[in-house]
């Protein structure tokens, strides 16, 4: 069932939307920086990879995954974003290829995944900010309680206000935060190389590890390499998307891989052991290499990571409700825009939802993200193949190889998603609800995913039909 009455009208609406953004668009460098923050926050949060697998295995994992996980995804996004540079990105692709039902599921999976995901980044900000405090009492208050929640809420409010200024503002901010984030690690790399050359320490490539630790390292690496499609949702606010999206995808993929691997190599040549490494332990190595001043800079970089990632993802996620509202699947008010072309109602509603989610006592588990995000990613690969068959004449400024290549692109990512689901099948989360205890993380994710069809049949589809009928009545 197609809910759009007239494709020509839909095309005209898209053209009008594009003209509305002509006043200012995000250029290639800010797009690369924003994409970088939508996927990665720099070397932060990869400590668990080499803490569980050792330096040698961690470097191998971080070298292999870009070719199996990131590259196929960036090639798929490069083709679809350049061929269909529409606001809403991957939601629009799936809807165009598979129809409104699957388009709605694509949007649902992505937005529900954000509820579990977005609370992490303000938490990272507070976690690193707490390390700057000289007083144990203040550190304790920042780790839980009203101060912890208040600081996380401050990040949400700051990023919502920042996003209301438009995509170019967010892109320029991401570019500045990118350099501030990585500058301390530039010093880290130089000191690590000097330490290795001058002192000739023994390089500890391997360490004892369990199969469970190695599997968790792979899951964490997958999580640190996912999210490339998030940049596609702001295509209408990007300058020359047909040219810039493929370039931004490939260049940001290279940057992410380098900023993960180079600090590990610096640690290796400096002779540091990674046994027992966990989130935040970059600070310990930095202090040993450069003293307290470098440790403080690394801590500040961690705080920047939290703000940069949350801000970029607000830009991405808030375009989904807007696009769905324009298609009649959400109330029309959600698509309202301010003078900067920002869907301000969507931004405020999403910000409110994420602010409420900050209070959830659920422990964030990678398995929840992977099943929801992974399901949406598989739909995007299917859309790539279906559009090749349905619309062979569609202009594709960037093409991800032959039809056989397009079919093969999704094999690696799908296999990794299935592997992630298998190894995380026993994960549980504490609900914090008296008498309920813990529940299966995968079970919760499956229930959330299955709610998508129910909401479509009972809410979205009837709403879209009523709006279509009203439009027919006024013609």
Buried (B, 14 or more C-beta within 10 A) or exposed (E): EEBBBEEEEBEEEBEEBBEEBEEBBBBBBBBBBBBBBBBBBBBBBBBBBBBBBBBBBBBEBBEEBBEBBBBBBBBBBBBBBBBBBBBBBBBBBBBBBBBBBBBBBBBBBBBBBBBBBBBBBBBBBBBBBBBBEEEEEEBBBBEEEEBBBEBBBBBBEBBBEBBBBBBBBBBBBBBEBBEEBBBBBEBBBEBBBBBBEEEEEEBBEEBEBEEEBBBBBBBBBBBBBBBBBBBBBBBBBBBEBBBBBBBBBBBBBBBBBEBBBBBBBBBBBBBBEBBEBEBBBBBBBBBBBBEEEBBBBBBBBBBBBBBBBBBBBBBBBBBBBBBBBBBBBBEEEBBEBEEBBBBBBBBBBBBEBBBEBBEEEBBBBBBBBBBBBBBBBBBBBBBBBBBBEEBEEEEBBBBBEEEEEBBEBBEBBBEBBEBBBEBBEEBBBEBEEEEEEEBBBBEBBBEBBEEBBEBBEEEBBEBBEEBBEEBEEEE
